[in-house]
Amino acid sequence: MRLAFVLNNWFPYGGLQRDLVKVVNACKDRADITIYCMTWEGEALPNAETVLVPVRSLSRTTQRQQFADYILSNVSGKFDKVLGFNRMPGLDYYFAADTCFAEKSYSERGWWYRQTPRAKQYLAFEAAVFGPDSQTKILLLSPSQREEYTRHYHTPAHRLQDLPPGIGRDHMATPEASQIRADFRKEFGIADAELLVLQVGSSFATKGVSRALRAIAALPPALKKHTQFFLVGHDNPSPWLREAESLGVANFQVFAGRNDIPRWMQGADLLLHPSIHESAGMVLLEAIVAGLPVLTTANCGYAFYVERAEAGIVCPEPFEQHNLNAELVKMLESDRSTWKRNGIRYGQEHNLYSMPEAVARILLDGDQH
């Protein structure tokens, strides 16, 4: 079988990009895979051919249109299945890693926002995937997506399919967790009496880094003095370092994306993830199974897992900064061992790992409704 995977841009540490790698690995033994994208950072994947589509414009809106036109003309209908990781016309399947753009446009923004070229394009591409006249089948990551997309586009139910989560089992706590934690904290000079708050994720603005920094800044002086904040992800660190300085957050460091996040989760005391909007939030599950207590926001698609596992606290919507501030103090001053044990047990008792295999079955063996 010949499969085409389509996404706008590739970089090593994005959540969507990591999902693509997992799906490629799940399909590689039974299919020839070609990946189409506009840009590629880092090494090529060993189990797939990569095609860089030429786009010639300084405008990102025009670039996306040129890319979509290329896919429609040169890829759609020429493979057994075309799976898109970004919304655009001509897809057989769409891996719904993005939040509903129509929900944001109509619920959070004024009419003028929907008149911009970017918004018009995003809405048109989303309608090409979810609209009632489309044939694209959608692979959903969280229950909230089904409600939002159905409400805005009246997408027929037979085209929507729910996926289980698909985190790596390497995030699960092991018997060596205590030694991993000790080694990590020694490497970074974190004393036993200090607290380490960790945030992981690319695109720092949408991940709520400003919210996190304000919450750290609002800690009581004695607690703030003994709390370090590490941010790990793919983005420009300069604006966030400047914001931290303006807020008086001194114990703050930004690290580029990396492959050893399970070790960082063992070394930390809390995962802080106050995302502004997120369709899933795989990092929440990764923290849960690692035994790292989580503080997040309700609009993350996977936030309900934090509540089900009783592995942390979810700040309700609409978001209020003072709520996040208070919950951060509460969690840092609490005995976090119960949250830790609950998360580890939940990861052992529930299927949070099989998404790549589920996508492979759908693509290679047909829909599993």
N, C-alpha and C positions, 0 to 999 in steps of 0.2 A: 504494500500500500504506500502511496505517496501522499505525504502530509505537508502542508504549508502553514507555518506559524508566522504571524504578522504582528509587529509592534513598532511604535514610532522610534523609540530610542532605547539603546541597550547600555547599561552600566552595571558593574558587578554586584552592587549591594542593595539595589532596590527590591522592595518586596515583590512587585510584579515580576521583575526579572528573575528573582529566585524561584518563583512559582513556575516560570517558563522552564527553567533548568530541570526542575523536578518532573515536569510533564515530559520533557524531551527524554529524560532517562527512563521514564516508565514506558515510553513508546519505542525506544530505539531498536529493540530486538525484533520488532515486527513491522517496522516502517522505515522508509527513506524520508528524512525530514529536511526541509529547507526553511530557513528563517529569513524573512524580509524585514529590513528596517532602514531608517534614514541615517542613523549614526550608531557607532559601536565603539565602546571604550573597553580596553582590556583584551584578554586572550579569547580567541574563538572557541566555541564549544566543540569538543572532539566528536560528538555523535550527531552532528548536523552540518549541513552546508549553509553558509551565510552569504546573503546577497545584499549589498548596500545599494539602495535605490537612489539614483542621482536626483537631487532637488536643487533648483537654481532660483533662490530668492532670499532676500534678507528678512522678509516677513515670515514669521512662524506660521501664521494663518495660511499664507500661500504655500509654504512648504508642506503643511499637512494636506492641503488640497491636491498638490502635485503627487504626493505619496499615495493618497487614496485613489486618484485617477490611474496611477500606475498599477496598483493592486487590482482594480476593477478591470483593466485592459489586459494585463499580463499574467495574473495569478488566478483570479476567480474563474471557476469552471475548468481549469487546467490541472487540478489536483483532485485526488479522491475526496479530501476534506481540507477546508481552509479555516483555521482557528485564529481569531483575532484576540489580541490582548489589549488593544485599544479599539474604540468604537469607530466604525467607518462602513460605508456601503460594501456589498459584495462578499460578506462573510457567511460561511456555512454555520459556524459556531462562534460565540463570543464568550470569553472568560471574563466574567463581570468583576474585575478588580477595582473599578472606579465607582464612586458614589453617583447617584442619579443627578445629572446636571440640571434637568428640568426642575427638580425639587429645590435645588439651590437658587435657580434663576427666578422662580416664581414665589418662593417662600421667604427668601433672605434678601433679595435685591429688588430695586425699583424697575419700572418699565424701561428706563433709559439703558440699563445694563444689557437688556435683551436686544438692543439695537446695535450693539458693537459687532464688528466683523467676527471677532473671536466667539462671542456668545451665539451668534447666528449659525456659525459653522458647527459648534459643539452640539447645538440643539438639532441641526439637520442630520449630523452623523448619528446622534443618539436615536432619532426617529427612524433612520435607515435600519437600525438594529432592532429596536423595540416596537416600532409601529405595527398596527394590525395588518398592514399589507406586506410586511417583510416576511421572508421565509427563514431568517436567521434563528437558530436555536441558542438559548442563553443558559450558561452554566453559572448559577448563583452561589455566592459565598456565604450569605447570611439572610435570615428571615426578613429583616427590614428592607432589603433590596426588593424582594418580591412585592411587598406592599407598595413601595414608592413607585416602582416602574409600572405596575399594573394600574395604579391610580392615575398616572400621567399619560400612559400610552395605550391602556386597555389591551395589553399584550395577552394573547390567548394562552391559557394555562398549559396547553400541551407543548408549548415552545419553551417553557421555563423548567429547569431542572436544578434541584438543590444538590450542592456538593458537600461532603464532609470536610472538616479542616484537614490540612496536610503539613503539619510541622514535622521537623526531623526528630527522630527518637534520640539523637545525640544531645538534645536539650534536657532530657530527663535526668533528675538527680541520681547519682550513683553512690556506691559505698565510699568512693574516693572524694566525695564532695567537700568534706571538711579540709582535706589536705589541699585540694584545688583552691579553696577559699584562702587558706593561709598563705599559699605560694603567691596568689594574685595580689593580696594586700601587701605582702612583703615587697613585691616588685614595684608597686606604685607608692610605697611609703605610707600606707594607711594604717594607723594604729588601731589596736583592738577597741579602744574607747571611742573611736570616730565612726561616723555613719557615712555610708556611701549611697547616694541616690543616683540611679542610672536611668538615662533615657536613650532609646535606640530607634532610629528611623531616618530615612532620607526625606528631603523636602521639609526643612525645619519649620517653615511658616505654618504649613497645614498640620504639622504634628504638634503644634501648640507650644513651641519652645518659649515664646514670650510669656505664656501663661505659667510655664514651669519656672522661669526665672523670677517672675513676680512672686510666686509662692515661696521660693527659696529666700528671696529678699525679705519677705514678711515673717520669717521664722523668729522666735524670741532670740535675743542676742546670744545667750549661752548655748542654745541649741544650734544656732546658725554657725557659731564659731567651730563647732565640732562636726559639721556636716559638709561633705564634699559632693559636688554635682558633676558627673561625667556624662557628656553627650557624645554619642557615636552615630555617625551616618554620613551620607553622601550629600554635601551641600557646602556652600561658601561659609566658613566660620566667622568671618570678620564682622558682619552686622551683629551677631549674637554675642561676640566678645565685647563689642562696644556697648551693647545694651546691658550686659552683665556689669560692666564697669560703672555705667550710669546709675544702676540700681544698687551698687555697693555689694555685689556678689563676688567675693574674692576667690573662694574655693571652687572655681569653675574651670573645667577643661573640655575642649572639643577634640575628638579623634575622628579620623577618616574611617569609612566603613571597613569592616574586617571580617575574617572568617571564623574567629574563635569566640563568638558571642556567648556560647554556653559557659565558657570559663568566666567571662565578665559577670554573668548572672549569678554564678556561685560566689563571686567576690563582693557583690553588692548587697545592700540591706533592703532596697525598695526599688521597684520599677515605677517611674513617674511617666505617665503617657496621657496628658490632657489634650488629645487631638481635637482639632476644630471640626473636621469631618473625615470619616474613614469607613470604607465599605466593610472591612473585616478587622484587620489589626492582628496579624499573625503573632506579633511580638507579645501580645497579651497571653496567648496560650503557651508560648515558649517560656515565659516567666512562670506561669502557673505550674507547669510540669517540672520546672527547675527548683521549685520551692521558694521562689522569690515573690514576696507579697507585692500586689499591684494596686496602684491608685490611678484610675482612668476616668474618662467621661462617657456618659451614656450614649452619645452618638457614634461611638465606635461599634461596628457591626458585631464584634466578638465580645463586647463588654458584658453581655449576659452570662458568658462563661465564668467570668470573675465572680459573679453573684451565685451561680449554680455551684461552683467549687468552694464557695466561701473562702476565697483566697485573696481577699483584698476589699477595696471600697470603690464604688462607682459613683461619681458625682452626677446628679440628675441634670436634665435639660429643663429649661434654658440654663446655660452655663452662668455661674456667678463666681467671680474670682475669690470672693471672701469664703465661699464654700470650699474651694480647692485649698486655700490657705489653711483653713481650720482642719481639714481632713489630713493634710500633710503633717501638721503638728501632731495630731492624734496618732497617726500611724508611726511616726518616728519616736514618739514617747511611749508607745505601747509595747507589750510583749508580743512580738510578731511570730512566735513559734507556732501558734495555732493556725494562722494563715499559711505558714510554710508547710506544715504537715497536711493540711487539707488539700493544698495544691498538688503535692507529690502523690497523695492517694488518688486524687481525681485523674491525674495523668496515667496512673496505673490501671484504673478501672474503666476508662472511657476511650472510645476510638477518636483520637484527634490527629491521626497520622496518615489516612488512606486517600486523601484527595488526588494525588498523582495517578494512582492506580484506577480510581474512579473515572478520571478524565480519559485515561487510556482505554478503558473498557467502552466508553461512549464512542470514542473516535474509531476504534478498531473493530468493535463487535456490534455497534448499533446502540441506540438509546435504551436505557434501562428503566423506563417508566413501569 
